[in-house]
Amino acid sequence: MWRGGRAASRALAAARRPRGPARPRPPPPAAGPDPPRDRAVPNGGWSAAMRRHYRRLLDMAAAGAWARLPSYPRARQHLPGAEAPGPAGDTRLFLRAIEGDGAGFEYAMFLNAAERRLLCLFQPGPYLEGHPGLTHGGAIAAIIDGALGTCALAVAGKVMTANLSIDYLAPVPLGAVLLVDGRAERLEGRKVFLSCHVRSADGDALHARATGLFIRLDPTKHRAQEEGGGR
């Protein structure tokens, strides 16, 4: 009873004291930006064959020598310091510019850094048509350039395409599943020489072969160009 009486007295005294303005509550911590969506995973546009070969490559990667590479809508999201100064506004990586599952470039890349080799599983969608029912040669060139460029990036850092030579050997039907097998053959100073073969994913047909020359960018000049908005 005595303790309860003293507690009630203190509460009454506190209620009678004048109160100042309430202290504002600190704002909740700002939520970070949502991570970009990884596009190199199965979606509704992937065929059963694309999914089957993707699982095969995932099993190969589980052994440890190979690694699946994530793929994002913007080029800068693939590089360290993705929020570094650069061109303002919305941009899209060319191979990820077509919206809609299965409509354009559907692909997943796997890298073996020790062998300087890259495998790119590729399914061309209906928006990549050249002749009726067939994939445009420019789309084949684009996926080759993307695969070899990614391989060169892993070997030498930031690079640019200097030369790409392609022999087209057999047409590619829309929706077919291909495997682009690229590798870095040698490095000479800032030059990276690469080669690749484009086969059906089951290995039955050779559709194209190519060689590429990529040049490693001068870090100082490239940084100045990025900060200047590409000027």
Secondary structure as GFF3:
##gff-version 3
##sequence-region A 1 231
A	DSSP	alpha_helix	2	16	.	.	.	ID=ss1
A	DSSP	alpha_helix	48	62	.	.	.	ID=ss2
A	DSSP	beta_strand	67	69	.	.	.	ID=ss3
A	DSSP	three_ten_helix	75	78	.	.	.	ID=ss4
A	DSSP	three_ten_helix	94	96	.	.	.	ID=ss5
A	DSSP	beta_strand	105	112	.	.	.	ID=ss6
A	DSSP	beta_strand	117	124	.	.	.	ID=ss7
A	DSSP	three_ten_helix	126	128	.	.	.	ID=ss8
A	DSSP	alpha_helix	137	156	.	.	.	ID=ss9
A	DSSP	beta_strand	159	168	.	.	.	ID=ss10
A	DSSP	beta_strand	178	188	.	.	.	ID=ss11
A	DSSP	beta_strand	191	200	.	.	.	ID=ss12
A	DSSP	beta_strand	206	216	.	.	.	ID=ss13
A	DSSP	alpha_helix	219	227	.	.	.	ID=ss14
###
